[in-house]
Amino acid sequence: MNTEIIRNRKSVRTYKEQAIPEKILDQVRDYLEQDTGLFEVSIAFSILNARETGVSSPVILGADTYVAGKYKKQKNAELSFGYAFEKFILYATSLGLGTVWLAATIDRKAFEKAVHLKDDEVMPAVTPLGYAAEKRSIRENMMRKGMKSDSRRPFEELFFYENFQNPLRESDAGIWQLPLEMVRLAPSATNKQPWRVVAEKDQVHFYERKTKGYAKEATGDIQKVDLGIALCHFEIAAEESGLKGKFIQSDSGITAAEDTEYIATYRLER
């Protein structure tokens, strides 16, 4: 995985009616058997044939294959899910496959039945899997326009230096410039971009800027899933930049803004 894949990957809702070769599906299966979660929270994945299981989404055209993930309810579960599922989506992109994060616009009952969801488990999101059609449907174009899918907040609205009163300009970000730019480009539920980040010399603190209505029993806190995606992008770019560090959870001591919750810290190895 590299930042070129992050930059080039686009959500796909309109697919060719073309089967995925078994060789590619075997690669997908092998990848999904790995434990790619965060903070020791495992994620279980399922590959679903839509015709056999009856799963569907009203916003997807042409896809017969879906991948769903689930976890047992516990601390950091949403973060781990977002981190692991985005890693898979980027891997699928590297295989030439199209994907899109789906949470609200699916037949949830059908998917939960297909993955044998238990009472203590949550299935936040799924993705179709297939080959992107040459042309998007009118509906897909309207959805992208409505959600402003191709737009992102300015760098200094999302990222800060040492405290929340000091916006960080991209030109001043130093070693953190590429990792933070990959966070800025990350997908999020209805493009809310809930991540806020405070950088210091040798560590970076991640926060969730909460939007009301995004934490539900069926999906968990979907914006924490978004933060997991952000952590995935940050780590990929940090490794590409030659940085060595790890994610920890330790009180940063920084006073957060209202409706903003501390999530995790990336700390360089000393």
Order of alpha helices (4+ residues) and beta strands (2+ residues): alpha-alpha-beta-alpha-beta-alpha-alpha-beta-beta-alpha-alpha-beta-alpha-beta-beta-beta-beta-alpha-beta-beta
